[in-house]
């Protein structure tokens, strides 16, 4: 019997994969939901802060480690997100710098 995967499960897996890839980027201190918590993927029973999947692209909210180039970390994040999702617009919002 074939197993079907729901759109919610696919959305959840994609958001989780993006979050994991971003957190593995050098210089990334963590994911952040933004000032109003609007950079998030809402799923049944949980949410993934710092990753918002949109029909026209992705928004990533994050904090970087002190001493890291915000521009270099943002560029690295864009690359890994595109590796996971494909060639889509990736907006990166850095809202904090964290001491190492």
C-alpha positions as a printed NumPy array, in Angstrom:
array([[ 0.   ,  0.   ,  0.   ],
       [ 1.382,  3.438, -0.944],
       [ 1.831,  6.016,  1.767],
       [ 0.643,  9.516,  0.995],
       [ 2.33 , 12.57 ,  2.414],
       [ 0.144, 15.534,  3.279],
       [ 0.964, 19.098,  2.34 ],
       [ 1.405, 19.876,  6.045],
       [ 3.979, 17.096,  6.442],
       [ 5.855, 18.291,  3.363],
       [ 5.758, 21.896,  4.616],
       [ 6.973, 20.773,  8.039],
       [ 9.832, 18.71 ,  6.603],
       [10.923, 21.549,  4.339],
       [10.868, 24.148,  7.132],
       [12.774, 21.781,  9.439],
       [15.398, 21.093,  6.758],
       [15.863, 24.825,  6.144],
       [16.209, 25.517,  9.884],
       [18.772, 22.735, 10.288],
       [20.816, 23.956,  7.314],
       [20.8  , 27.567,  8.524],
       [21.844, 26.599, 12.051],
       [24.813, 24.693, 10.585],
       [26.149, 27.828,  8.847],
       [29.313, 29.281, 10.381],
       [28.566, 32.519, 12.188],
       [24.892, 31.786, 12.845],
       [24.151, 32.027, 16.575],
       [20.492, 31.033, 16.285],
       [17.173, 31.55 , 14.59 ],
       [14.95 , 34.456, 15.605],
       [11.278, 35.099, 15.014],
       [11.68 , 38.824, 14.558],
       [10.376, 41.69 , 16.636],
       [ 6.757, 40.582, 16.373],
       [ 7.362, 36.852, 15.983],
       [ 6.221, 36.944, 12.382],
       [ 9.251, 35.134, 10.945],
       [ 8.012, 31.643, 11.696],
       [ 6.443, 28.588, 10.161],
       [ 3.28 , 27.623, 12.004],
       [ 2.51 , 23.924, 12.106],
       [-0.021, 21.837, 14.008],
       [ 1.113, 21.852, 17.624],
       [ 4.385, 23.717, 17.06 ],
       [ 6.161, 26.45 , 15.196],
       [ 9.62 , 26.913, 13.755],
       [10.906, 30.366, 14.639],
       [13.221, 32.061, 12.173],
       [11.942, 30.343,  9.028],
       [ 8.964, 31.65 ,  7.076],
       [ 8.14 , 29.801,  3.885],
       [ 6.224, 32.023,  1.477],
       [ 4.76 , 31.208, -1.931],
       [ 7.264, 33.62 , -3.489],
       [10.349, 32.773, -1.394],
       [11.716, 32.362,  2.114],
       [12.424, 34.724,  5.014],
       [15.086, 33.783,  7.542],
       [15.452, 35.562, 10.881],
       [18.682, 35.018, 12.746],
       [21.33 , 36.176, 15.168],
       [25.028, 36.156, 14.286],
       [28.067, 35.655, 16.466],
       [29.972, 38.798, 17.428],
       [32.899, 39.478, 15.106],
       [31.3  , 37.793, 12.108],
       [30.496, 39.72 ,  8.954],
       [26.729, 40.1  ,  8.748],
       [27.035, 40.267,  4.96 ],
       [29.117, 37.073,  4.733],
       [26.841, 35.135,  7.088],
       [23.759, 36.327,  5.191],
       [25.297, 35.256,  1.873],
       [26.132, 31.816,  3.291],
       [22.589, 31.451,  4.62 ],
       [21.117, 32.335,  1.226],
       [23.266, 29.657, -0.423],
       [22.333, 26.861,  1.991],
       [18.637, 27.731,  1.842],
       [18.76 , 27.56 , -1.959],
       [20.531, 24.193, -1.676],
       [17.555, 22.9  ,  0.312],
       [14.662, 24.609, -1.482],
       [15.915, 25.592, -4.9  ],
       [16.383, 28.901, -6.653],
       [13.98 , 31.153, -4.772],
       [14.339, 34.636, -3.271],
       [15.766, 34.402,  0.258],
       [15.364, 37.397,  2.565],
       [17.655, 37.377,  5.608],
       [16.848, 39.525,  8.652],
       [19.635, 39.752, 11.231],
       [18.161, 41.076, 14.453],
       [20.852, 40.283, 17.013],
       [24.572, 39.907, 17.536],
       [25.539, 37.411, 20.212],
       [28.81 , 37.321, 22.152],
       [30.656, 34.051, 21.652]])
